[in-house]
Amino acid sequence: MEIEGQLFEFRPLAAEDWDNLEQLFGKRGAMGGCWCMFWKQTPSEFNKMRGEPNRLEFKSLVKSGMVPGVLAYQGNEPAGWCAVEPREAYSRLARAKVLAPVDDQLVWSVTCFYIGKQYRRKGLMRGLLNAAIDWAVGNGAHIIESYPFDTQQGVRSSAAYTGVIPVYLENGFVEVMRRSPRRPIMRKYL
């Protein structure tokens, strides 16, 4: 896919791609030692596991054959990440009152984006979201859900790790519920 004159390839994260994800996330594990485990843990688990324990836990999941999302590449260089799995994979969603299930439908959830510094503000989030949708649909998804912060409500841009509303709207998502002024639940029905 071409984005702003640059060619990108998108692939589901496989065990053999772990080193590429680790290169993209760097020593800080994307952001603050998260290693894309935030949505998979309780707050106390996350605080206890932040950093190296999260890296090892996420690596173990990936090496077991689990595919928790898609990686973007420019050539051989990892450029971005999008986490997408069935909602049940994210235990924190089950406990978050603001993000409690809308209904009893089976959904896949897009929970996180991480884009390498040199690739930010170039439209890569759109490509990653398209790849995440394709991956989810290819694995049986009929509804894809997202939880972006509404940056129009005065939220810092660093909160955009869950995506931004305009990118979801461009990809056919609609807001289905808002229990908080800053955090809608959006869905794409396939």
Backbone hydrogen bonds, N-H to C=O, Kabsch-Sander energy under -0.5 kcal/mol:
donor,donor_aa,acceptor,acceptor_aa,energy
3,I,1,M,-0.5
3,I,6,Q,-3.1
6,Q,3,I,-2.0
8,F,1,M,-3.2
9,E,73,Y,-2.5
11,R,71,L,-2.6
13,L,69,G,-2.8
14,A,12,P,-0.6
17,D,14,A,-2.2
18,W,15,A,-1.6
20,N,17,D,-0.9
21,L,17,D,-1.8
22,E,18,W,-2.7
23,Q,19,D,-2.1
24,L,20,N,-2.3
25,F,21,L,-3.0
26,G,22,E,-1.9
29,G,26,G,-1.6
30,A,25,F,-2.3
31,M,29,G,-1.7
33,G,28,R,-3.4
34,C,31,M,-1.2
35,W,29,G,-2.6
37,M,34,C,-1.3
40,K,37,M,-1.5
41,Q,37,M,-0.6
41,Q,38,F,-1.0
46,F,42,T,-2.8
47,N,43,P,-2.4
48,K,44,S,-2.0
49,M,45,E,-2.3
50,R,46,F,-1.5
51,G,33,G,-2.3
54,N,49,M,-1.9
55,R,51,G,-2.1
56,L,52,E,-2.5
57,E,53,P,-2.3
58,F,54,N,-3.0
59,K,55,R,-2.6
60,S,56,L,-2.2
61,L,57,E,-1.9
62,V,58,F,-2.5
63,K,59,K,-3.1
64,S,60,S,-1.3
65,G,62,V,-1.7
66,M,61,L,-1.5
70,V,82,C,-2.5
71,L,11,R,-3.3
72,A,80,G,-2.9
73,Y,9,E,-3.0
74,Q,77,E,-2.6
75,G,73,Y,-0.6
77,E,74,Q,-1.9
79,A,72,A,-3.4
80,G,72,A,-1.2
81,W,114,Y,-2.5
82,C,70,V,-2.1
83,A,112,C,-2.4
84,V,68,P,-1.6
85,E,109,S,-1.6
87,R,107,V,-2.6
89,A,86,P,-2.5
90,Y,87,R,-2.1
91,S,89,A,-0.8
92,R,39,W,-2.1
93,L,39,W,-0.5
93,L,90,Y,-1.2
94,A,90,Y,-0.7
94,A,91,S,-0.6
95,R,91,S,-0.8
95,R,92,R,-0.7
96,A,92,R,-1.1
97,K,95,R,-0.7
99,L,96,A,-0.5
100,A,97,K,-1.0
107,V,105,Q,-0.5
108,W,143,I,-2.4
109,S,85,E,-3.4
110,V,145,E,-2.9
111,T,83,A,-1.4
111,T,109,S,-0.7
112,C,83,A,-0.8
113,F,161,Y,-2.6
114,Y,81,W,-2.2
116,G,79,A,-2.8
119,Y,116,G,-2.3
120,R,116,G,-0.6
120,R,117,K,-1.2
122,K,119,Y,-0.7
124,L,119,Y,-0.5
126,R,123,G,-0.6
127,G,123,G,-1.2
128,L,124,L,-2.7
129,L,125,M,-2.6
130,N,126,R,-2.4
131,A,127,G,-2.3
132,A,128,L,-2.6
133,I,129,L,-2.6
134,D,130,N,-2.5
135,W,131,A,-2.5
136,A,132,A,-2.6
137,V,133,I,-2.9
138,G,134,D,-2.4
139,N,135,W,-0.7
139,N,136,A,-1.0
140,G,137,V,-2.0
141,A,136,A,-2.6
144,I,188,K,-2.4
145,E,108,W,-3.5
146,S,186,M,-2.5
147,Y,110,V,-0.6
149,F,163,G,-0.7
150,D,182,R,-3.2
151,T,149,F,-1.2
153,Q,150,D,-2.0
154,G,151,T,-1.0
159,A,156,R,-1.7
160,A,157,S,-2.0
161,Y,158,S,-0.7
162,T,159,A,-1.0
163,G,160,A,-2.4
167,V,164,V,-0.9
168,Y,164,V,-1.5
169,L,165,I,-2.8
170,E,166,P,-2.4
171,N,167,V,-0.9
171,N,168,Y,-0.6
172,G,169,L,-1.8
173,F,168,Y,-2.4
174,V,187,R,-2.8
176,V,185,I,-3.0
177,M,185,I,-1.4
179,R,183,R,-0.5
183,R,180,S,-0.8
185,I,177,M,-3.2
186,M,146,S,-2.4
186,M,184,P,-0.6
187,R,174,V,-2.8
188,K,144,I,-2.5
190,L,142,H,-3.2
